[in-house]
């Protein structure tokens, strides 16, 4: 667990530094990504499924029609 903590800390630190260098707001980009994922992977289709977005999209189209 100590090694995992160290690696995660390195990755997080790098991400924070990169976002800062690019002028990005981490809270904003994370929230935007969560919103896109919620749209691409609606709970009613994605929960318990291993299907990729394109397969879920086909299932949704089939159900609608």
PDB file of N, H, CA, C and O in Angstrom:
ATOM      1  N   UNK A   1       0.819  -1.203   0.000  1.00  0.00           N
ATOM      2  CA  UNK A   1       0.000   0.000   0.000  1.00  0.00           C
ATOM      3  C   UNK A   1       0.859   1.262   0.000  1.00  0.00           C
ATOM      4  O   UNK A   1       0.486   2.266  -0.607  1.00  0.00           O
ATOM      5  N   UNK A   2       2.002   1.218   0.674  1.00  0.00           N
ATOM      6  H   UNK A   2       2.305   0.403   1.167  1.00  0.00           H
ATOM      7  CA  UNK A   2       2.870   2.395   0.693  1.00  0.00           C
ATOM      8  C   UNK A   2       3.361   2.750  -0.701  1.00  0.00           C
ATOM      9  O   UNK A   2       3.410   3.926  -1.061  1.00  0.00           O
ATOM     10  N   UNK A   3       3.724   1.750  -1.483  1.00  0.00           N
ATOM     11  H   UNK A   3       3.684   0.795  -1.191  1.00  0.00           H
ATOM     12  CA  UNK A   3       4.185   2.008  -2.849  1.00  0.00           C
ATOM     13  C   UNK A   3       3.055   2.556  -3.723  1.00  0.00           C
ATOM     14  O   UNK A   3       3.270   3.436  -4.556  1.00  0.00           O
ATOM     15  N   UNK A   4       1.875   2.031  -3.524  1.00  0.00           N
ATOM     16  H   UNK A   4       1.700   1.315  -2.848  1.00  0.00           H
ATOM     17  CA  UNK A   4       0.721   2.526  -4.277  1.00  0.00           C
ATOM     18  C   UNK A   4       0.463   3.988  -3.918  1.00  0.00           C
ATOM     19  O   UNK A   4       0.225   4.814  -4.799  1.00  0.00           O
ATOM     20  N   UNK A   5       0.511   4.302  -2.634  1.00  0.00           N
ATOM     21  H   UNK A   5       0.705   3.631  -1.919  1.00  0.00           H
ATOM     22  CA  UNK A   5       0.321   5.696  -2.205  1.00  0.00           C
ATOM     23  C   UNK A   5       1.353   6.614  -2.861  1.00  0.00           C
ATOM     24  O   UNK A   5       1.019   7.694  -3.347  1.00  0.00           O
ATOM     25  N   UNK A   6       2.605   6.172  -2.867  1.00  0.00           N
ATOM     26  H   UNK A   6       2.877   5.294  -2.472  1.00  0.00           H
ATOM     27  CA  UNK A   6       3.672   6.976  -3.471  1.00  0.00           C
ATOM     28  C   UNK A   6       3.411   7.214  -4.956  1.00  0.00           C
ATOM     29  O   UNK A   6       3.541   8.340  -5.436  1.00  0.00           O
ATOM     30  N   UNK A   7       3.047   6.167  -5.679  1.00  0.00           N
ATOM     31  H   UNK A   7       2.942   5.253  -5.289  1.00  0.00           H
ATOM     32  CA  UNK A   7       2.797   6.307  -7.110  1.00  0.00           C
ATOM     33  C   UNK A   7       1.594   7.207  -7.386  1.00  0.00           C
ATOM     34  O   UNK A   7       1.637   8.056  -8.276  1.00  0.00           O
ATOM     35  N   UNK A   8       0.527   7.017  -6.621  1.00  0.00           N
ATOM     36  H   UNK A   8       0.493   6.327  -5.897  1.00  0.00           H
ATOM     37  CA  UNK A   8      -0.648   7.860  -6.800  1.00  0.00           C
ATOM     38  C   UNK A   8      -0.312   9.326  -6.524  1.00  0.00           C
ATOM     39  O   UNK A   8      -0.771  10.219  -7.236  1.00  0.00           O
ATOM     40  N   UNK A   9       0.483   9.564  -5.497  1.00  0.00           N
ATOM     41  H   UNK A   9       0.856   8.839  -4.918  1.00  0.00           H
ATOM     42  CA  UNK A   9       0.899  10.924  -5.187  1.00  0.00           C
ATOM     43  C   UNK A   9       1.698  11.521  -6.335  1.00  0.00           C
ATOM     44  O   UNK A   9       1.490  12.681  -6.691  1.00  0.00           O
ATOM     45  N   UNK A  10       2.603  10.755  -6.916  1.00  0.00           N
ATOM     46  H   UNK A  10       2.772   9.813  -6.626  1.00  0.00           H
ATOM     47  CA  UNK A  10       3.380  11.240  -8.058  1.00  0.00           C
ATOM     48  C   UNK A  10       2.469  11.601  -9.233  1.00  0.00           C
ATOM     49  O   UNK A  10       2.635  12.651  -9.853  1.00  0.00           O
ATOM     50  N   UNK A  11       1.520  10.736  -9.530  1.00  0.00           N
ATOM     51  H   UNK A  11       1.385   9.883  -9.026  1.00  0.00           H
ATOM     52  CA  UNK A  11       0.609  10.973 -10.655  1.00  0.00           C
ATOM     53  C   UNK A  11      -0.251  12.212 -10.395  1.00  0.00           C
ATOM     54  O   UNK A  11      -0.420  13.053 -11.278  1.00  0.00           O
ATOM     55  N   UNK A  12      -0.788  12.318  -9.186  1.00  0.00           N
ATOM     56  H   UNK A  12      -0.651  11.635  -8.469  1.00  0.00           H
ATOM     57  CA  UNK A  12      -1.627  13.472  -8.854  1.00  0.00           C
ATOM     58  C   UNK A  12      -0.817  14.761  -8.927  1.00  0.00           C
ATOM     59  O   UNK A  12      -1.278  15.754  -9.491  1.00  0.00           O
ATOM     60  N   UNK A  13       0.379  14.750  -8.363  1.00  0.00           N
ATOM     61  H   UNK A  13       0.753  13.944  -7.904  1.00  0.00           H
ATOM     62  CA  UNK A  13       1.226  15.942  -8.421  1.00  0.00           C
ATOM     63  C   UNK A  13       1.513  16.340  -9.860  1.00  0.00           C
ATOM     64  O   UNK A  13       1.438  17.519 -10.206  1.00  0.00           O
ATOM     65  N   UNK A  14       1.839  15.373 -10.692  1.00  0.00           N
ATOM     66  H   UNK A  14       1.900  14.415 -10.411  1.00  0.00           H
ATOM     67  CA  UNK A  14       2.110  15.659 -12.098  1.00  0.00           C
ATOM     68  C   UNK A  14       0.876  16.259 -12.771  1.00  0.00           C
ATOM     69  O   UNK A  14       0.994  17.223 -13.528  1.00  0.00           O
ATOM     70  N   UNK A  15      -0.290  15.706 -12.506  1.00  0.00           N
ATOM     71  H   UNK A  15      -0.386  14.923 -11.891  1.00  0.00           H
ATOM     72  CA  UNK A  15      -1.530  16.212 -13.101  1.00  0.00           C
ATOM     73  C   UNK A  15      -1.815  17.640 -12.664  1.00  0.00           C
ATOM     74  O   UNK A  15      -2.215  18.470 -13.481  1.00  0.00           O
ATOM     75  N   UNK A  16      -1.614  17.933 -11.392  1.00  0.00           N
ATOM     76  H   UNK A  16      -1.289  17.259 -10.729  1.00  0.00           H
ATOM     77  CA  UNK A  16      -1.839  19.291 -10.886  1.00  0.00           C
ATOM     78  C   UNK A  16      -0.881  20.262 -11.562  1.00  0.00           C
ATOM     79  O   UNK A  16      -1.293  21.341 -11.990  1.00  0.00           O
ATOM     80  N   UNK A  17       0.395  19.890 -11.662  1.00  0.00           N
ATOM     81  H   UNK A  17       0.729  19.014 -11.314  1.00  0.00           H
ATOM     82  CA  UNK A  17       1.377  20.757 -12.309  1.00  0.00           C
ATOM     83  C   UNK A  17       1.065  20.961 -13.788  1.00  0.00           C
ATOM     84  O   UNK A  17       1.201  22.070 -14.305  1.00  0.00           O
ATOM     85  N   UNK A  18       0.651  19.907 -14.461  1.00  0.00           N
ATOM     86  H   UNK A  18       0.541  19.006 -14.041  1.00  0.00           H
ATOM     87  CA  UNK A  18       0.323  20.003 -15.883  1.00  0.00           C
ATOM     88  C   UNK A  18      -0.906  20.885 -16.102  1.00  0.00           C
ATOM     89  O   UNK A  18      -0.916  21.725 -17.002  1.00  0.00           O
ATOM     90  N   UNK A  19      -1.924  20.699 -15.292  1.00  0.00           N
ATOM     91  H   UNK A  19      -1.915  20.017 -14.561  1.00  0.00           H
ATOM     92  CA  UNK A  19      -3.129  21.521 -15.408  1.00  0.00           C
ATOM     93  C   UNK A  19      -2.782  22.990 -15.180  1.00  0.00           C
ATOM     94  O   UNK A  19      -3.260  23.862 -15.906  1.00  0.00           O
ATOM     95  N   UNK A  20      -1.966  23.262 -14.190  1.00  0.00           N
ATOM     96  H   UNK A  20      -1.578  22.554 -13.600  1.00  0.00           H
ATOM     97  CA  UNK A  20      -1.564  24.632 -13.906  1.00  0.00           C
ATOM     98  C   UNK A  20      -0.784  25.226 -15.081  1.00  0.00           C
ATOM     99  O   UNK A  20      -1.027  26.366 -15.477  1.00  0.00           O
ATOM    100  N   UNK A  21       0.145  24.458 -15.631  1.00  0.00           N
ATOM    101  H   UNK A  21       0.342  23.532 -15.309  1.00  0.00           H
ATOM    102  CA  UNK A  21       0.944  24.925 -16.765  1.00  0.00           C
ATOM    103  C   UNK A  21       0.080  25.201 -17.991  1.00  0.00           C
ATOM    104  O   UNK A  21       0.414  26.058 -18.810  1.00  0.00           O
ATOM    105  N   UNK A  22      -1.022  24.481 -18.117  1.00  0.00           N
ATOM    106  H   UNK A  22      -1.294  23.785 -17.452  1.00  0.00           H
ATOM    107  CA  UNK A  22      -1.923  24.652 -19.259  1.00  0.00           C
ATOM    108  C   UNK A  22      -3.043  25.655 -18.976  1.00  0.00           C
ATOM    109  O   UNK A  22      -3.862  25.938 -19.849  1.00  0.00           O
ATOM    110  N   UNK A  23      -3.075  26.183 -17.771  1.00  0.00           N
ATOM    111  H   UNK A  23      -2.409  25.953 -17.062  1.00  0.00           H
ATOM    112  CA  UNK A  23      -4.114  27.142 -17.412  1.00  0.00           C
ATOM    113  C   UNK A  23      -5.485  26.520 -17.249  1.00  0.00           C
ATOM    114  O   UNK A  23      -6.500  27.177 -17.479  1.00  0.00           O
ATOM    115  N   UNK A  24      -5.522  25.262 -16.855  1.00  0.00           N
ATOM    116  H   UNK A  24      -4.697  24.728 -16.667  1.00  0.00           H
ATOM    117  CA  UNK A  24      -6.789  24.545 -16.694  1.00  0.00           C
ATOM    118  C   UNK A  24      -7.194  24.488 -15.231  1.00  0.00           C
ATOM    119  O   UNK A  24      -6.351  24.362 -14.343  1.00  0.00           O
ATOM    120  N   UNK A  25      -8.495  24.583 -14.995  1.00  0.00           N
ATOM    121  H   UNK A  25      -9.179  24.686 -15.717  1.00  0.00           H
ATOM    122  CA  UNK A  25      -9.058  24.458 -13.662  1.00  0.00           C
ATOM    123  C   UNK A  25      -9.444  22.995 -13.459  1.00  0.00           C
ATOM    124  O   UNK A  25     -10.336  22.485 -14.137  1.00  0.00           O
ATOM    125  N   UNK A  26      -8.778  22.326 -12.533  1.00  0.00           N
ATOM    126  H   UNK A  26      -8.054  22.740 -11.982  1.00  0.00           H
ATOM    127  CA  UNK A  26      -8.993  20.884 -12.330  1.00  0.00           C
ATOM    128  C   UNK A  26     -10.443  20.580 -11.976  1.00  0.00           C
ATOM    129  O   UNK A  26     -11.023  19.643 -12.524  1.00  0.00           O
ATOM    130  N   UNK A  27     -11.038  21.350 -11.072  1.00  0.00           N
ATOM    131  H   UNK A  27     -10.567  22.111 -10.626  1.00  0.00           H
ATOM    132  CA  UNK A  27     -12.437  21.104 -10.709  1.00  0.00           C
ATOM    133  C   UNK A  27     -13.341  21.193 -11.930  1.00  0.00           C
ATOM    134  O   UNK A  27     -14.237  20.368 -12.109  1.00  0.00           O
ATOM    135  N   UNK A  28     -13.105  22.187 -12.761  1.00  0.00           N
ATOM    136  H   UNK A  28     -12.377  22.857 -12.615  1.00  0.00           H
ATOM    137  CA  UNK A  28     -13.929  22.390 -13.956  1.00  0.00           C
ATOM    138  C   UNK A  28     -13.793  21.232 -14.945  1.00  0.00           C
ATOM    139  O   UNK A  28     -14.796  20.728 -15.450  1.00  0.00           O
ATOM    140  N   UNK A  29     -12.566  20.810 -15.223  1.00  0.00           N
ATOM    141  H   UNK A  29     -11.751  21.220 -14.813  1.00  0.00           H
ATOM    142  CA  UNK A  29     -12.391  19.752 -16.218  1.00  0.00           C
ATOM    143  C   UNK A  29     -12.869  18.397 -15.706  1.00  0.00           C
ATOM    144  O   UNK A  29     -13.355  17.574 -16.482  1.00  0.00           O
ATOM    145  N   UNK A  30     -12.732  18.164 -14.402  1.00  0.00           N
ATOM    146  H   UNK A  30     -12.337  18.832 -13.771  1.00  0.00           H
ATOM    147  CA  UNK A  30     -13.229  16.907 -13.835  1.00  0.00           C
ATOM    148  C   UNK A  30     -14.755  16.880 -13.893  1.00  0.00           C
ATOM    149  O   UNK A  30     -15.339  15.867 -14.275  1.00  0.00           O
ATOM    150  N   UNK A  31     -15.400  17.972 -13.522  1.00  0.00           N
ATOM    151  H   UNK A  31     -14.926  18.795 -13.211  1.00  0.00           H
ATOM    152  CA  UNK A  31     -16.863  18.034 -13.577  1.00  0.00           C
ATOM    153  C   UNK A  31     -17.369  17.864 -15.011  1.00  0.00           C
ATOM    154  O   UNK A  31     -18.370  17.186 -15.244  1.00  0.00           O
ATOM    155  N   UNK A  32     -16.672  18.483 -15.972  1.00  0.00           N
ATOM    156  H   UNK A  32     -15.859  19.034 -15.782  1.00  0.00           H
ATOM    157  CA  UNK A  32     -17.070  18.349 -17.378  1.00  0.00           C
ATOM    158  C   UNK A  32     -16.945  16.897 -17.842  1.00  0.00           C
ATOM    159  O   UNK A  32     -17.800  16.401 -18.576  1.00  0.00           O
ATOM    160  N   UNK A  33     -15.894  16.227 -17.418  1.00  0.00           N
ATOM    161  H   UNK A  33     -15.200  16.629 -16.821  1.00  0.00           H
ATOM    162  CA  UNK A  33     -15.695  14.824 -17.803  1.00  0.00           C
ATOM    163  C   UNK A  33     -16.758  13.929 -17.178  1.00  0.00           C
ATOM    164  O   UNK A  33     -17.273  13.021 -17.831  1.00  0.00           O
ATOM    165  N   UNK A  34     -17.083  14.182 -15.924  1.00  0.00           N
ATOM    166  H   UNK A  34     -16.665  14.919 -15.394  1.00  0.00           H
ATOM    167  CA  UNK A  34     -18.136  13.402 -15.262  1.00  0.00           C
ATOM    168  C   UNK A  34     -19.459  13.583 -15.994  1.00  0.00           C
ATOM    169  O   UNK A  34     -20.196  12.619 -16.199  1.00  0.00           O
ATOM    170  N   UNK A  35     -19.760  14.817 -16.388  1.00  0.00           N
ATOM    171  H   UNK A  35     -19.161  15.600 -16.221  1.00  0.00           H
ATOM    172  CA  UNK A  35     -20.999  15.086 -17.117  1.00  0.00           C
ATOM    173  C   UNK A  35     -21.019  14.327 -18.448  1.00  0.00           C
ATOM    174  O   UNK A  35     -22.029  13.714 -18.794  1.00  0.00           O
ATOM    175  N   UNK A  36     -19.904  14.364 -19.201  1.00  0.00           N
ATOM    176  H   UNK A  36     -19.083  14.862 -18.920  1.00  0.00           H
ATOM    177  CA  UNK A  36     -19.841  13.636 -20.481  1.00  0.00           C
ATOM    178  C   UNK A  36     -20.002  12.137 -20.261  1.00  0.00           C
ATOM    179  O   UNK A  36     -20.711  11.472 -21.017  1.00  0.00           O
ATOM    180  N   UNK A  37     -19.351  11.601 -19.232  1.00  0.00           N
ATOM    181  H   UNK A  37     -18.775  12.141 -18.618  1.00  0.00           H
ATOM    182  CA  UNK A  37     -19.474  10.170 -18.950  1.00  0.00           C
ATOM    183  C   UNK A  37     -20.909   9.799 -18.590  1.00  0.00           C
ATOM    184  O   UNK A  37     -21.406   8.754 -19.010  1.00  0.00           O
ATOM    185  N   UNK A  38     -21.573  10.652 -17.815  1.00  0.00           N
ATOM    186  H   UNK A  38     -21.169  11.501 -17.474  1.00  0.00           H
ATOM    187  CA  UNK A  38     -22.977  10.381 -17.455  1.00  0.00           C
ATOM    188  C   UNK A  38     -23.871  10.369 -18.684  1.00  0.00           C
ATOM    189  O   UNK A  38     -24.824   9.593 -18.753  1.00  0.00           O
ATOM    190  N   UNK A  39     -23.569  11.226 -19.656  1.00  0.00           N
ATOM    191  H   UNK A  39     -22.795  11.856 -19.600  1.00  0.00           H
ATOM    192  CA  UNK A  39     -24.349  11.252 -20.891  1.00  0.00           C
ATOM    193  C   UNK A  39     -24.047  10.030 -21.765  1.00  0.00           C
ATOM    194  O   UNK A  39     -24.950   9.450 -22.369  1.00  0.00           O
ATOM    195  N   UNK A  40     -22.771   9.647 -21.825  1.00  0.00           N
ATOM    196  H   UNK A  40     -22.038  10.118 -21.335  1.00  0.00           H
ATOM    197  CA  UNK A  40     -22.374   8.508 -22.659  1.00  0.00           C
ATOM    198  C   UNK A  40     -22.771   7.168 -22.037  1.00  0.00           C
ATOM    199  O   UNK A  40     -23.097   6.214 -22.744  1.00  0.00           O
ATOM    200  N   UNK A  41     -22.736   7.115 -20.726  1.00  0.00           N
ATOM    201  H   UNK A  41     -22.471   7.890 -20.152  1.00  0.00           H
ATOM    202  CA  UNK A  41     -22.978   5.854 -20.020  1.00  0.00           C
ATOM    203  C   UNK A  41     -24.119   6.020 -19.014  1.00  0.00           C
ATOM    204  O   UNK A  41     -23.870   6.016 -17.808  1.00  0.00           O
ATOM    205  N   UNK A  42     -25.370   6.167 -19.482  1.00  0.00           N
ATOM    206  H   UNK A  42     -25.572   6.170 -20.461  1.00  0.00           H
ATOM    207  CA  UNK A  42     -26.481   6.324 -18.545  1.00  0.00           C
ATOM    208  C   UNK A  42     -26.599   5.103 -17.637  1.00  0.00           C
ATOM    209  O   UNK A  42     -26.432   3.964 -18.073  1.00  0.00           O
ATOM    210  N   UNK A  43     -26.885   5.363 -16.394  1.00  0.00           N
ATOM    211  H   UNK A  43     -27.021   6.288 -16.040  1.00  0.00           H
ATOM    212  CA  UNK A  43     -26.931   4.301 -15.384  1.00  0.00           C
ATOM    213  C   UNK A  43     -27.847   3.160 -15.815  1.00  0.00           C
ATOM    214  O   UNK A  43     -27.508   1.990 -15.637  1.00  0.00           O
ATOM    215  N   UNK A  44     -29.002   3.494 -16.378  1.00  0.00           N
ATOM    216  H   UNK A  44     -29.278   4.445 -16.522  1.00  0.00           H
ATOM    217  CA  UNK A  44     -29.962   2.433 -16.728  1.00  0.00           C
ATOM    218  C   UNK A  44     -29.418   1.486 -17.797  1.00  0.00           C
ATOM    219  O   UNK A  44     -29.887   0.353 -17.899  1.00  0.00           O
ATOM    220  N   UNK A  45     -28.450   1.916 -18.587  1.00  0.00           N
ATOM    221  H   UNK A  45     -28.068   2.837 -18.503  1.00  0.00           H
ATOM    222  CA  UNK A  45     -27.842   1.037 -19.590  1.00  0.00           C
ATOM    223  C   UNK A  45     -26.494   0.485 -19.144  1.00  0.00           C
ATOM    224  O   UNK A  45     -26.163  -0.663 -19.440  1.00  0.00           O
ATOM    225  N   UNK A  46     -25.723   1.290 -18.439  1.00  0.00           N
ATOM    226  H   UNK A  46     -25.992   2.223 -18.198  1.00  0.00           H
ATOM    227  CA  UNK A  46     -24.340   0.932 -18.165  1.00  0.00           C
ATOM    228  C   UNK A  46     -24.133   0.149 -16.870  1.00  0.00           C
ATOM    229  O   UNK A  46     -23.169  -0.610 -16.763  1.00  0.00           O
ATOM    230  N   UNK A  47     -25.005   0.314 -15.898  1.00  0.00           N
ATOM    231  H   UNK A  47     -25.788   0.931 -15.984  1.00  0.00           H
ATOM    232  CA  UNK A  47     -24.797  -0.337 -14.606  1.00  0.00           C
ATOM    233  C   UNK A  47     -24.729  -1.851 -14.781  1.00  0.00           C
ATOM    234  O   UNK A  47     -25.644  -2.478 -15.313  1.00  0.00           O
ATOM    235  N   UNK A  48     -23.624  -2.412 -14.321  1.00  0.00           N
ATOM    236  H   UNK A  48     -22.880  -1.902 -13.889  1.00  0.00           H
ATOM    237  CA  UNK A  48     -23.427  -3.856 -14.400  1.00  0.00           C
ATOM    238  C   UNK A  48     -23.034  -4.353 -15.777  1.00  0.00           C
ATOM    239  O   UNK A  48     -22.928  -5.561 -15.991  1.00  0.00           O
ATOM    240  N   UNK A  49     -22.816  -3.437 -16.718  1.00  0.00           N
ATOM    241  H   UNK A  49     -22.902  -2.456 -16.544  1.00  0.00           H
ATOM    242  CA  UNK A  49     -22.467  -3.824 -18.078  1.00  0.00           C
ATOM    243  C   UNK A  49     -20.986  -3.542 -18.353  1.00  0.00           C
ATOM    244  O   UNK A  49     -20.420  -2.579 -17.836  1.00  0.00           O
ATOM    245  N   UNK A  50     -20.380  -4.384 -19.161  1.00  0.00           N
ATOM    246  H   UNK A  50     -20.840  -5.167 -19.581  1.00  0.00           H
ATOM    247  CA  UNK A  50     -19.003  -4.172 -19.558  1.00  0.00           C
ATOM    248  C   UNK A  50     -18.915  -3.580 -20.968  1.00  0.00           C
ATOM    249  O   UNK A  50     -17.825  -3.404 -21.513  1.00  0.00           O
ATOM    250  N   UNK A  51     -20.068  -3.280 -21.541  1.00  0.00           N
ATOM    251  H   UNK A  51     -20.954  -3.423 -21.098  1.00  0.00           H
ATOM    252  CA  UNK A  51     -20.117  -2.805 -22.924  1.00  0.00           C
ATOM    253  C   UNK A  51     -19.498  -1.427 -23.065  1.00  0.00           C
ATOM    254  O   UNK A  51     -19.584  -0.593 -22.163  1.00  0.00           O
ATOM    255  N   UNK A  52     -18.878  -1.204 -24.205  1.00  0.00           N
ATOM    256  H   UNK A  52     -18.809  -1.881 -24.938  1.00  0.00           H
ATOM    257  CA  UNK A  52     -18.311   0.099 -24.548  1.00  0.00           C
ATOM    258  C   UNK A  52     -19.426   1.032 -24.992  1.00  0.00           C
ATOM    259  O   UNK A  52     -20.555   0.600 -25.224  1.00  0.00           O
ATOM    260  N   UNK A  53     -19.099   2.318 -25.109  1.00  0.00           N
ATOM    261  H   UNK A  53     -18.182   2.668 -24.920  1.00  0.00           H
ATOM    262  CA  UNK A  53     -20.072   3.351 -25.464  1.00  0.00           C
ATOM    263  C   UNK A  53     -20.821   3.011 -26.744  1.00  0.00           C
ATOM    264  O   UNK A  53     -22.045   3.135 -26.791  1.00  0.00           O
ATOM    265  N   UNK A  54     -20.107   2.585 -27.783  1.00  0.00           N
ATOM    266  H   UNK A  54     -19.113   2.484 -27.745  1.00  0.00           H
ATOM    267  CA  UNK A  54     -20.776   2.330 -29.055  1.00  0.00           C
ATOM    268  C   UNK A  54     -21.786   1.182 -28.943  1.00  0.00           C
ATOM    269  O   UNK A  54     -22.826   1.203 -29.602  1.00  0.00           O
ATOM    270  N   UNK A  55     -21.485   0.199 -28.124  1.00  0.00           N
ATOM    271  H   UNK A  55     -20.640   0.182 -27.589  1.00  0.00           H
ATOM    272  CA  UNK A  55     -22.426  -0.907 -27.926  1.00  0.00           C
ATOM    273  C   UNK A  55     -23.633  -0.466 -27.096  1.00  0.00           C
ATOM    274  O   UNK A  55     -24.762  -0.870 -27.374  1.00  0.00           O
ATOM    275  N   UNK A  56     -23.394   0.356 -26.086  1.00  0.00           N
ATOM    276  H   UNK A  56     -22.477   0.684 -25.860  1.00  0.00           H
ATOM    277  CA  UNK A  56     -24.514   0.879 -25.295  1.00  0.00           C
ATOM    278  C   UNK A  56     -25.416   1.747 -26.159  1.00  0.00           C
ATOM    279  O   UNK A  56     -26.639   1.715 -26.020  1.00  0.00           O
ATOM    280  N   UNK A  57     -24.813   2.517 -27.048  1.00  0.00           N
ATOM    281  H   UNK A  57     -23.820   2.543 -27.161  1.00  0.00           H
ATOM    282  CA  UNK A  57     -25.564   3.378 -27.942  1.00  0.00           C
ATOM    283  C   UNK A  57     -26.487   2.540 -28.833  1.00  0.00           C
ATOM    284  O   UNK A  57     -27.639   2.908 -29.058  1.00  0.00           O
ATOM    285  N   UNK A  58     -25.976   1.418 -29.336  1.00  0.00           N
ATOM    286  H   UNK A  58     -25.040   1.119 -29.153  1.00  0.00           H
ATOM    287  CA  UNK A  58     -26.798   0.524 -30.161  1.00  0.00           C
ATOM    288  C   UNK A  58     -27.942  -0.067 -29.348  1.00  0.00           C
ATOM    289  O   UNK A  58     -29.062  -0.178 -29.847  1.00  0.00           O
ATOM    290  N   UNK A  59     -27.675  -0.446 -28.105  1.00  0.00           N
ATOM    291  H   UNK A  59     -26.765  -0.355 -27.699  1.00  0.00           H
ATOM    292  CA  UNK A  59     -28.727  -0.984 -27.241  1.00  0.00           C
ATOM    293  C   UNK A  59     -29.809   0.066 -26.989  1.00  0.00           C
ATOM    294  O   UNK A  59     -31.000  -0.245 -27.003  1.00  0.00           O
ATOM    295  N   UNK A  60     -29.388   1.311 -26.758  1.00  0.00           N
ATOM    296  H   UNK A  60     -28.420   1.564 -26.747  1.00  0.00           H
ATOM    297  CA  UNK A  60     -30.328   2.381 -26.513  1.00  0.00           C
ATOM    298  C   UNK A  60     -31.192   2.638 -27.734  1.00  0.00           C
ATOM    299  O   UNK A  60     -32.400   2.841 -27.614  1.00  0.00           O
ATOM    300  N   UNK A  61     -30.569   2.631 -28.920  1.00  0.00           N
ATOM    301  H   UNK A  61     -29.588   2.466 -29.018  1.00  0.00           H
ATOM    302  CA  UNK A  61     -31.319   2.841 -30.165  1.00  0.00           C
ATOM    303  C   UNK A  61     -32.304   1.701 -30.381  1.00  0.00           C
ATOM    304  O   UNK A  61     -33.432   1.932 -30.816  1.00  0.00           O
ATOM    305  N   UNK A  62     -31.895   0.490 -30.086  1.00  0.00           N
ATOM    306  H   UNK A  62     -30.978   0.303 -29.732  1.00  0.00           H
ATOM    307  CA  UNK A  62     -32.762  -0.680 -30.232  1.00  0.00           C
ATOM    308  C   UNK A  62     -33.983  -0.563 -29.313  1.00  0.00           C
ATOM    309  O   UNK A  62     -35.109  -0.853 -29.718  1.00  0.00           O
ATOM    310  N   UNK A  63     -33.741  -0.135 -28.078  1.00  0.00           N
ATOM    311  H   UNK A  63     -32.827   0.101 -27.749  1.00  0.00           H
ATOM    312  CA  UNK A  63     -34.837   0.039 -27.104  1.00  0.00           C
ATOM    313  C   UNK A  63     -35.790   1.143 -27.510  1.00  0.00           C
ATOM    314  O   UNK A  63     -36.990   1.064 -27.247  1.00  0.00           O
ATOM    315  N   UNK A  64     -35.256   2.179 -28.155  1.00  0.00           N
ATOM    316  H   UNK A  64     -34.282   2.243 -28.369  1.00  0.00           H
ATOM    317  CA  UNK A  64     -36.097   3.328 -28.566  1.00  0.00           C
ATOM    318  C   UNK A  64     -36.775   3.099 -29.894  1.00  0.00           C
ATOM    319  O   UNK A  64     -37.644   3.869 -30.302  1.00  0.00           O
ATOM    320  N   UNK A  65     -36.377   2.039 -30.563  1.00  0.00           N
ATOM    321  H   UNK A  65     -35.671   1.414 -30.231  1.00  0.00           H
ATOM    322  CA  UNK A  65     -36.907   1.800 -31.717  1.00  0.00           C
ATOM    323  C   UNK A  65     -37.331   1.396 -32.897  1.00  0.00           C
ATOM    324  O   UNK A  65     -38.185   2.043 -33.501  1.00  0.00           O
TER     325      UNK A  65
END
